[in-house]
Amino acid sequence: QVQLVESGGGLVQPGGSLRLSCAASGSNFSRYARGWYRQAPGKQRELVASITSGGSTNYADSVKGRFTISRDNAKNTVYLQMNSLKPEDTAVYYCNAHFSDSFLRRDYDYWGQGTQVTVSS
């Protein structure tokens, strides 16, 4: 079965750094787009960063210049390097993998359980 497991969350002071990892298993995810989403209490889940199978990246305006998404296809793992963290970055961070199979006309969309990131002084 497909499984995505996030790790690396925790408590950090404002201005600090944290590196999240998401290891996927149960399939070959090299053709999948990968992304990081986050959800704070009382707010909608939002896209933080994404990376295509070709390596193109996209970031939310709120994290541009501070966060970097990367992937290691050999490990089926996507990373999120978070620098200059702010209290407003506090949220549960979720890993995503998405693939559109045009031949079978089916979309594959998988999510991890989430990891808590708390930025507090």
N, C-alpha and C positions, 0 to 999 in steps of 0.2 A: 504494500500500500504506500501511496505517496505520503511523505511526511516532511514538513519544514519545521526546523527547530531553531529558535533565536537564542542568542546568548550574548553576554557582555554588558547587560544593563546594570544599573546600580545608582548609588547616590554620589553626586559630584558637586563641588562648589562652583558658583558662577565663574566663568572664564576658564574652567577646566576642560578636559578632553575625555572622550570615551569612544571606544571602538566596538560596534555591534557586528556580530556574525550571524549568518543564517545558513545552516547546512541543510540541503535538500537530499532526499533519498527516495528510492522507489521508481525512478525513471532517469533518463538522460535529459538534463535541463539545459544543454548547450544551445538549443534553439528557442528557449523561453526568454521572454523579457522578464527582468527581475526588478523589484521595487521595494521601497520602504515607505510605509504609511505610519501615521501616528494618530492617536486619539486621546485628547485630554478630557477630564470629567466635564460633562455638560456640553461638549463640543462634538461636531461631526468628525468622522475619520477623514484625514486629508493626506494627499500624496506628498511625501517629503522629497523623494528622489527616485529616479528610475534609470535603468540601463537596458538597452536593447541587446539582442544577440550579437549585433555588429559592434557593440561598444559605445554607441551614442548615449549620452547622458542628458538628463533633464532634472532641474531642481526647482523646488518651490522658492518664490522670491524671499521668503523669510529666512532661508538657510543658505542662500547663494553666498559663496565666498567663505563659508564656515564648515560646511559638510561636503564630503566626497564619497561617492558611491563607486565601488569597484567589484569585479567578479573574478573568480577562479573556476573556470569550467571543468578543469580536471578534478576539482573537489566538489563540484556542484554547489559552490558556496558564494554568497554575495556578502559584501561588507559595507558598513557605513561608518566612516571616520567622522566624528563630530568634534569640532574644535570651537573654542570661544563660546562655550555653552552659556545659555541664558535661562533664567527661571521659567520663561515662557516656552522653553523646549521641553518642559516636564510633561510626560505623556507615556502611554503604553505604545511601544513601537512594534509594528507588525511587518513581517516579511511576506512578500507576494511573489508568485511565479505565474506567468501568463503565456499561453501559446494558442494561436489561431490556426487550426488545420483547415485550409480552404478546400482540400480534396474531400475530406470526410464531413465538411461543414459542421465542425464542432469546435467549441472553445474550451480550453483547459485553464482553470483558474484555481490556484491553491494558496492557502494562507497558513501562517504559523500561529502559535498560541499567543505570542506577544511577549515582550520583555519590558519591564518597568524602568524608565529613566527619570530620575528625580534630580533637579538642579536647584539647590537650596543653599543659602548663606547661613 
